[in-house]
């Protein structure tokens, strides 16, 4: 069984460009979570989505960041007008339901030049 | 605010030298406490979920225990391949969100 898939694994952007990160959950999972890991920091929650709905976006910066999980296709985390402080590893996790274990993907490492 | 504190930040062991990692937490009603292992450049790999005080779970050389304020990850006779960062996270039962709150992790190095 395929686990959580994320692409790209590495992404380099210049300041001001857009970054688009994709996440395909475990087959059968309808809950998706995005976390960010800064160097020497712990994993920080960003957003929790179910199909076509944002359930909790309390950890996501209010400007430049957006997330979606459409009825068909992967979940997308979009960062507009990236700045150097956005450089981090972004992890997606999925679960069968909100109370079940979250399984993580390999992450996308974003570098902003 | 829910918080997780892990100690020590780093731990060096000789192969075969057993030890324990600590995870202290404060949460507004615990739904679950999770242990993950993370290797450099990879995503967290699920190890255990604990739901209530007194619960214990084992997997190979690892055993996780839970009290009302903390959890321990006991490593018995570790091997070099157990070297990794071990992450603890809690999920609150209240508030409607299913987010995990993570500690900063314990970086374990096992020398042969």
Interface residues (C-beta under 8 A of the other chain):
Chain A: X4 X6 X31 X33 X35 X41 X42 X43 X44 X45 X48 X55 X56 X58 X59 X91 X93 X95 X98 X99 X101 X102 X103 X104 X105 X106 X107
Chain B: X4 X31 X32 X34 X36 X42 X43 X44 X45 X46 X49 X87 X89 X91 X96 X97 X98 X99 X100 X101 X102 X103 X104 X105
